[in-house]
Amino acid sequence: MPVLPDRSARHSTVAMAMRTAALVNALADPAADPDEIAAVLLAHGEPAPVDVSAEDVTLMRAAAVHLREVFAAGSADEAAALLNTLLAAHTGPLRLTSHGGTAPWHPHADTADDAPWTPWFLASGCLALTVLLWERQAPPGRTCASASCGRVFVAHGSGPERRYCSRRCATRERVAAHRRSRTPTGP
């Protein structure tokens, strides 16, 4: 995972959404431990030290299920309905913070600068996905179309709509389709 180059990039909407996707994917692994989740957070610009407990991972894993539903939404309307439900249930009033002058000003939708990981994850993830939906008027992300993958990814940029989380998945699916088309069927 790339480390973001500066603090302003760390707080961009796409960067926040990519962090959300990375956490949703990491938390889908039942074997993911606090150190692995902390490593994802550090890789996406959270300042060290990042202290994540086993209880944090359990609670964040449950939150990730809800955010995964937003990535899997088939339309902007469906994604908006899911986000509205999550925003109503899991965020406080929108506010600006600089974390006491240690970061650039940026929006928070959690209740405090030192909120526990799960409320922060839900609030920041919802905020990023909401802004992406607003900007694109389309679902903010997708679930990889590869049946063997299931990872979520952020849909951003111009060009044709992405179906796969990575070139690796797209290539694997193309090769499998090619092999199926070359396999004789029947006697």
C-alpha positions as CSV (number, residue, x, y, z in Angstrom):
1,M,0.0,0.0,0.0
2,P,1.4,3.4,-0.9
3,V,2.2,5.9,1.9
4,L,0.6,9.2,1.1
5,P,3.2,11.9,0.4
6,D,1.9,14.8,2.5
7,R,-0.7,15.7,5.0
8,S,-3.0,17.5,2.5
9,A,-3.0,14.4,0.3
10,R,-3.8,12.3,3.4
11,H,-7.0,14.2,3.9
12,S,-8.2,14.3,0.3
13,T,-11.6,12.7,-0.3
14,V,-10.1,10.0,-2.6
15,A,-7.4,9.2,-0.1
16,M,-9.9,8.9,2.7
17,A,-12.1,6.6,0.5
18,M,-9.1,4.5,-0.4
19,R,-8.2,4.2,3.3
20,T,-11.8,3.1,3.9
21,A,-11.6,0.5,1.1
22,A,-8.2,-0.8,2.4
23,L,-9.7,-1.2,5.9
24,V,-12.8,-2.9,4.7
25,N,-10.7,-5.3,2.8
26,A,-8.3,-6.0,5.6
27,L,-11.1,-6.4,8.1
28,A,-12.8,-9.0,5.8
29,D,-9.9,-11.3,6.7
30,P,-11.0,-13.1,9.9
31,A,-7.3,-13.6,10.8
32,A,-6.5,-9.9,10.6
33,D,-5.0,-8.9,13.9
34,P,-4.5,-5.4,15.5
35,D,-0.9,-5.1,14.1
36,E,-2.2,-5.7,10.5
37,I,-5.0,-3.1,11.0
38,A,-2.5,-0.6,12.5
39,A,-0.2,-1.2,9.5
40,V,-3.1,-0.3,7.1
41,L,-3.8,2.9,9.0
42,L,-0.1,3.9,9.0
43,A,0.2,3.1,5.3
44,H,-2.7,5.5,4.7
45,G,-1.3,8.4,6.6
46,E,-2.3,8.0,10.2
47,P,0.4,9.4,12.4
48,A,2.3,6.9,14.6
49,P,1.8,5.5,17.1
50,V,-1.3,3.7,16.1
51,D,-2.7,1.6,18.9
52,V,-5.4,-0.8,17.9
53,S,-6.7,-3.5,20.3
54,A,-8.3,-6.8,19.5
55,E,-11.6,-5.3,20.7
56,D,-11.1,-2.5,18.2
57,V,-10.6,-5.0,15.4
58,T,-13.8,-6.9,16.4
59,L,-15.8,-3.7,16.4
60,M,-14.3,-2.3,13.3
61,R,-14.9,-5.6,11.5
62,A,-18.7,-5.2,12.3
63,A,-18.6,-1.6,11.0
64,A,-16.8,-2.8,7.8
65,V,-19.7,-5.0,6.9
66,H,-21.9,-1.8,6.7
67,L,-19.4,0.1,4.6
68,R,-19.0,-2.9,2.3
69,E,-22.7,-2.6,1.5
70,V,-22.1,0.9,0.2
71,F,-19.3,-0.3,-2.1
72,A,-21.6,-3.1,-3.3
73,A,-24.5,-0.8,-4.1
74,G,-25.7,-1.1,-7.7
75,S,-26.8,2.5,-8.1
76,A,-26.3,6.0,-6.7
77,D,-29.8,5.8,-5.2
78,E,-29.0,2.6,-3.3
79,A,-25.6,3.9,-2.2
80,A,-27.2,7.2,-1.0
81,A,-29.9,5.4,1.0
82,L,-27.2,3.2,2.7
83,L,-25.0,6.2,3.4
84,N,-28.0,8.2,4.8
85,T,-28.8,5.4,7.2
86,L,-25.1,5.1,8.3
87,L,-24.7,8.9,8.6
88,A,-27.9,9.2,10.8
89,A,-26.8,6.4,13.1
90,H,-23.1,6.8,13.3
91,T,-22.0,10.4,12.9
92,G,-22.1,13.6,14.9
93,P,-22.3,17.1,13.5
94,L,-19.9,18.0,10.8
95,R,-17.0,20.0,12.1
96,L,-13.5,21.2,11.1
97,T,-10.4,20.2,13.1
98,S,-6.7,20.6,12.9
99,H,-6.1,18.2,15.8
100,G,-4.8,21.0,17.9
101,G,-2.6,22.4,15.1
102,T,-0.9,19.2,14.3
103,A,-2.7,18.7,11.0
104,P,-4.2,20.9,8.3
105,W,-7.8,21.8,8.8
106,H,-10.1,19.1,7.6
107,P,-13.7,17.9,8.2
108,H,-14.7,15.3,10.8
109,A,-18.0,13.8,11.3
110,D,-17.1,11.8,14.5
111,T,-17.9,13.2,17.9
112,A,-14.3,14.0,19.0
113,D,-10.7,14.3,17.8
114,D,-9.9,11.4,20.0
115,A,-12.9,9.2,19.2
116,P,-12.3,5.4,19.4
117,W,-11.3,3.7,16.1
118,T,-14.8,2.3,15.2
119,P,-16.8,5.5,15.4
120,W,-13.9,7.3,13.6
121,F,-13.8,4.6,10.9
122,L,-17.6,4.7,10.3
123,A,-17.7,8.5,10.3
124,S,-14.7,9.2,8.2
125,G,-15.6,6.4,5.8
126,C,-19.1,7.6,5.4
127,L,-17.9,11.2,4.9
128,A,-15.5,10.2,2.1
129,L,-18.0,7.9,0.3
130,T,-20.7,10.6,0.6
131,V,-18.5,13.2,-1.0
132,L,-17.5,10.8,-3.8
133,L,-21.1,10.0,-4.5
134,W,-21.9,13.7,-4.5
135,E,-19.1,14.6,-6.9
136,R,-19.7,11.7,-9.3
137,Q,-23.4,11.1,-8.9
138,A,-22.6,7.4,-9.0
139,P,-21.8,4.8,-6.4
140,P,-18.5,5.7,-4.8
141,G,-17.0,2.3,-5.2
142,R,-17.5,-1.3,-6.3
143,T,-16.8,-4.8,-5.3
144,C,-14.4,-6.6,-7.6
145,A,-16.2,-8.6,-10.3
146,S,-13.9,-11.5,-10.0
147,A,-15.7,-14.3,-8.2
148,S,-12.5,-15.4,-6.5
149,C,-11.7,-11.9,-5.1
150,G,-14.5,-9.9,-3.3
151,R,-12.3,-6.9,-2.5
152,V,-13.8,-3.5,-2.6
153,F,-12.3,-0.5,-4.5
154,V,-12.9,3.2,-4.9
155,A,-14.4,4.2,-8.3
156,H,-12.9,7.5,-9.2
157,G,-11.4,9.2,-12.2
158,S,-12.6,9.3,-15.8
159,G,-12.8,6.6,-18.4
160,P,-14.8,3.4,-18.5
161,E,-16.2,2.1,-15.3
162,R,-13.9,-0.3,-13.6
163,R,-15.1,-3.8,-12.8
164,Y,-12.1,-5.2,-11.1
165,C,-10.1,-4.1,-8.1
166,S,-6.7,-4.5,-9.9
167,R,-5.1,-5.4,-13.2
168,R,-4.2,-8.7,-11.7
169,C,-7.9,-9.7,-11.2
170,A,-8.9,-8.4,-14.6
171,T,-6.1,-10.4,-16.3
172,R,-6.9,-13.5,-14.3
173,E,-10.6,-13.3,-15.4
174,R,-9.6,-12.6,-19.0
175,V,-7.3,-15.6,-19.1
176,A,-9.9,-17.8,-17.4
177,A,-12.6,-16.7,-20.0
178,H,-10.1,-17.4,-22.8
179,R,-9.4,-20.9,-21.5
180,R,-13.1,-21.6,-21.1
181,S,-13.7,-20.5,-24.7
182,R,-11.0,-22.8,-26.0
183,T,-12.1,-25.9,-24.0
184,P,-14.1,-28.3,-26.1
185,T,-17.6,-28.9,-24.8
186,G,-19.3,-32.2,-25.2
187,P,-18.3,-35.3,-27.2
